[in-house]
Structure formats: structure tokens, C-alpha cells
Amino acid sequence: MADLVVLATGMMPSTALHRPPGVPVNYDEDGFVLDGVGVYGAGCVKKPMEVSAVVQDATSAALKAIQSAVRR
């Protein structure tokens, strides 16, 4: 007997079909953002995540951006 059943739809980032022009971002084969020099993706733009993981990832991306700005 199952304790938990989750019915979820698949996630596909909007950048998989429409990539923003002039933005130097690298993407994986599914259209999710890969971190690069000066570009810090966070949350579901990087991969499908739960809400708590998104919050942690966003905090991490913000700290990386701050560290990058301070080094310049």
C-alpha cells in the first residue's frame, strides 16, 4: 500500500522554446539554465525542484552574485 501518491505534470522551462536575445546564458539539452560567468540561475530555471529547495537555491545564487560583485 502506498503512503503517498503524487500526480505532477512535467516541467519545461519557457527558455526551452524561446531564448531571450542578447543574454549570455548557457542551456542544457532540455532548456534549463547552466551557471556561467556572471550568470547565476536559481530554482526551477535550473531544474525541477520543490519549494524548499528553490528557496535554498535562490539564496545560494544571491550570495554567489554578491561575492562576484565584491571581487570586482
N, C-alpha and C positions, 0 to 999 in steps of 0.2 A: 504494500500500500504506500502511496506517495504522501509525503508530508507537505510538499509544496509543488504546485504546478504553476509555471509561468508561461503566459502566452504573450510573446513580444514580436513585433514586426522588425525586420532587418533595418539597419541604419545605413543610409547612403548620404555622404556629405554633399552639399549643394555644389561644392567645388569639383566634384567628380564630373559634372557636365559643363559647368560654367566657371571657368577660372578667371579671377579678377585680373584685368590687364595692368601691366606696369608694376606688379607686386612680385618681388624676387623670392618666391616660395617654391620649395621642392615638394612634390607629392609622391605618394606611393602608388602602386598599381590600382588601388581602389579609390583614389582621390582624396585620401586623408593627408593632412599636412605633416611633413617631416621637419623637425627642428633644423635650422640652418644658422648661418652667421647673421646675428641681429634679428632673427625671426624666432619667436617662441610661441608655438601653438599651445593651446590649453583645452582640456576637456574633450568634448565629442568631436572637435575638429581634427584630433589626432587619432582617435579610435573610439568605438562604442564603450561607454563607461557608465557606472552607477553614479548617482548624485554625489555621494560622499567622496568618491574618487575624483570627480570633476572639481570639487572644491579644493582638494589637496593639490591637484594638478595645476589649477589656476594660481594657487598660492606659490607653488614652485616656479611657474612661468614668470610671475610678477617679481619674485626675488632674483631670478636669473637676469631679467631685464634691468633691474636696479643695479645689480653688480656690473653688468655690461656698461651701463651709463656712467657709473662711478669710475671705472677703469679708463675711460676716455679722457 
